[in-house]
Amino acid sequence: MSHPTPTIRNPILPGFNPDPSLLRVGDDYYIATSTFEWYPGVQIHHSRDLVHWRLLCRPLSRPSQLNMLGDPDSCGIWAPCLSYADGKFWLIYTDVKRYGRTSGGGTAGAAMRDFHNYLVTADRIDGEWSDPVYMNSSGFDPSLFHDDDGRKWFVNQLWDHRPGHNRFAGIVLQEYSAKERKLLGSRVNIFPGTPLGFTEAPHLYKRDGWYYLITAEGGTFWGHAVTLCRSRSLTGPYELHPDGPVLTARDRPDAPLQRAGHADLVETQDGQTWIAYLCGRPLKNRGRCTLGRETAIQPLVWGPDGWPRTTDGQGLPQLSAPAPNLPAHPWPAAPARHEFDSPQLPIDFQWLRSPWPEELFSLTARPGHLRLYGRETIGSQFKQALVARRQQAHCYSASTVVDFEPEHFQQLAGLVCYYGAAKFHYLYLSHDETLGKHLRVMTSIPDGVMADAFTAPIALPPGRRVELRVEVDEERLFFAYRLEGPGRSWQRLPQMFDASILSDEATSPGLANFTGAFVGVACQDLAGTAKPADFDWFEYRERPYRADPFAG
């Protein structure tokens, strides 16, 4: 009896998991991805077979490592690089403090930016990580290369703000001294990039006496591509892959995986090379990518000319690939419903920016509940009490129950579908002096004539817990509610909301948009009295498309 060949299904890390850094240590594989303004910083997923992945840890978890208060939307942690040498793990990352706003498309206009690059280390990947070593601030997408002679080299994208210059000024190299904990010598620009432009995301490798440099080019939207070059000398000059980009969907709008770029390479135990890369799954006909930038993986084959290519030779991202010859290693499925019975937040959930979560929420103040303390406005870049998880499928159902008795209109709490300060749908409870306790939806629209919109308020009786529910089917989003108690049915709000605004593509010009859609809970007290809201459970279930989302 023959067994079916195991298959990798892309993306392997669905939902907002961009900028993958792929590493093998022994029989274990790890991928680090960007988390931007979400705390704790950097997601690390773990696999034994490249097919099944689990979220293992987030290493940047205390104030001495990361404080993102005030970081703008889609800033914070960009493009981590994970490596292993000298018996320990090394993690390089950027904390972006200012993105700037261009006055025109592409590289036109002034764009001053602040990028600070750091290094942390750990003996165990899921253990305690060190306090950071500051590296430099000359650009983003930093990476650390451990050469076989024991020397270490730091590369990053060089940012040039000067008018008339290419903002993406190439890849610069500098030696790093682990003993002195600092960069040595002068930086050298080893690769100015190709005419595709937007040269970023460098990683260095050594193979058969060649240094290989992989970069991303073409920008992280439809034109994204993976560029590979090589040199006999670390400092160059680097010759380009003869086929052009080694992986891209820039000329294939029909491809189901778009935006392919920002890649990293790994070798399996038997010497097969795999490429992990960023991608996006748009709604049909190159619509918006409501799942953000995701991570996919597929094999490469080395030719006799010493260059790798995709197995089809076309350089196209693939929805599936034959799994490597490794023992299957599935992980237990994550629960759909979280009861908040532990003093720790379930690993699927994150919050925004602050290294002091105790100011925002508690799992022990009322055992069995997630208590949010009303803080600043939804979308605040400082103290925002919002706890949420990634949307990881085009169609899902999510629900929660809230115990909240607001006393006036400045106290709000409820269920939110959130991308950033300018993009959200928020089903919330509040209080009005004539209506009393009530429910309504606030929507922030990034690319419309009106910046925000509110539905008519729905009066609710005081003293009752309220269940809140959202149903998402591709670009359609519906809310419903019901009072807790026997015989109560769901009351569906009549409005259909646009889920596609929770995407990178929905934006005002010049803003950073690099994250993804989340669904979760939030609480505000604009009077400053920290009125709490208690959530007893939260449920998230992925499902097939439903013409009537409430039929299930």
Beta strands, then each sheet from edge to edge (+ up, - down):
strand 1: 7-9
strand 2: 21-25
strand 3: 28-33
strand 4: 38-39
strand 5: 43-47
strand 6: 54-57
strand 7: 76-85
strand 8: 88-98
strand 9: 114-122
strand 10: 133-136
strand 11: 143-146
strand 12: 152-159
strand 13: 168-177
strand 14: 182-191
strand 15: 200-207
strand 16: 210-217
strand 17: 225-231
strand 18: 239-240
strand 19: 247-248
strand 20: 258-267
strand 21: 273-280
strand 22: 294-302
strand 23: 308-310
strand 24: 320-322
strand 25: 337-338
strand 26: 349-352
strand 27: 361-362
strand 28: 370-373
strand 29: 385-390
strand 30: 395-403
strand 31: 411-420
strand 32: 423-432
strand 33: 436-444
strand 34: 452-454
strand 35: 458-459
strand 36: 466-473
strand 37: 476-483
strand 38: 491-492
strand 39: 497-498
strand 40: 518-525
strand 41: 532-542
sheet 1: 1+ 24-
sheet 2: 2+ 3- 5+ 6-
sheet 3: 4+ 26- 29+ 40- 31+ 32- 33+ 34-
sheet 4: 4+ 26- 29+ 40- 31+ 32- 33+ 35-
sheet 5: 7+ 8- 9+ 10-
sheet 6: 11+ 12- 13+ 14-
sheet 7: 15+ 16- 17+ 18-
sheet 8: 15+ 16- 17+ 19-
sheet 9: 20+ 21- 22+ 23-
sheet 10: 25+ 41- 28+ 27-
sheet 11: 25+ 41- 30+ 36- 37+ 38-
sheet 12: 25+ 41- 30+ 36- 37+ 39-
end
